[in-house]
Amino acid sequence: MDANDDIRLADRDLAALVDEWLDWDAAGALLGVTPAKVRTMVREHELAAAVPGSGERRPMVPALFIDEEGLPVKGLPGLLTLMHDNGYDDRECIAWLFLDADLPGRPIDALRENRGSEVKRRAQAMAF
């Protein structure tokens, strides 16, 4: 068992888990929307955002949450809603999506590879 297994999702170092972050402007540019719309998308759980590390002051969106077509990754909004409905906040959602704990590979990679069913099953199991 790894010492990191005992760390709560909310206490994970997101800057160490996520390689690339986007501010509201950059996320909006990729999505073809305004920064205000990005904030709305976060509020409505289409995307998730968090302050990545101690040096940052503003919430940012992981770059891997936006696909090559400029849309939220398929299955991400539904997964975020499911996790929020079960009491997880954005920070915990991001940490879980970027950890390699339950799946072969990280959940975000499975979503990006259109293997979202297994990711959703794992997230549903966390609620029990």
FENNORSUL-V544493 format. One record per run of one state. SS is the DSSP state (H for helix, E for strand, - for the rest). FROM is the first residue (numbers start at 1). TO is the last residue. If there is no record, write none. Layout:
ss=<SS SS>
from=<FROM FROM>
to=<TO TO>
This chain:
ss=<- H - H - H - E - H - H - E - E H E - E - H - H - H - H ->
from=<1 3 7 9 12 14 18 21 23 24 32 35 44 50 51 60 63 66 67 72 73 76 86 90 98 107 113 116 127>
to=<2 6 8 11 13 17 20 22 23 31 34 43 49 50 59 62 65 66 71 72 75 85 89 97 106 112 115 126 128>
